[in-house]
């Protein structure tokens, strides 16, 4: 069964945040994640296409130019994982990252979730302002990392 989600857009002066997948600029997303992020050393075009297809994605746009991105991996019922949040360096320092997270958390299809998670090495203060915190019981949190596949 496929869930057909309504496209959500938020406007702030010359900027727009949209969940419309047809607006995503794969070149911008790939270039940033593969070459500027610390978390995607092995990103390929195929991996990018797969996670864009199976995630709820948000683009940040100035006019038609994409200047930011984030995605949510979710079942739309109980759980969401916030991932790959970025604003291009040329547009950082203007509150776009805060606005992006705020808009994602307001998405109507994500209001009944019991738990959100994310991983970050350096943006704790950004997420803490929205209520994210270190897991109070980290002993209950497990991670499985399978050996790299040979794709």
Secondary structure as UniProt FT lines:
FT   STRAND          9..12
FT   TURN            13..14
FT   STRAND          15..18
FT   HELIX           21..23
FT   HELIX           26..35
FT   TURN            41..42
FT   HELIX           45..53
FT   STRAND          56..62
FT   TURN            63..64
FT   STRAND          65..74
FT   STRAND          79..87
FT   HELIX           89..91
FT   TURN            92..93
FT   HELIX           96..106
FT   HELIX           108..110
FT   TURN            111..112
FT   STRAND          115..118
FT   HELIX           124..128
FT   TURN            129..131
FT   TURN            136..137
FT   HELIX           138..140
//
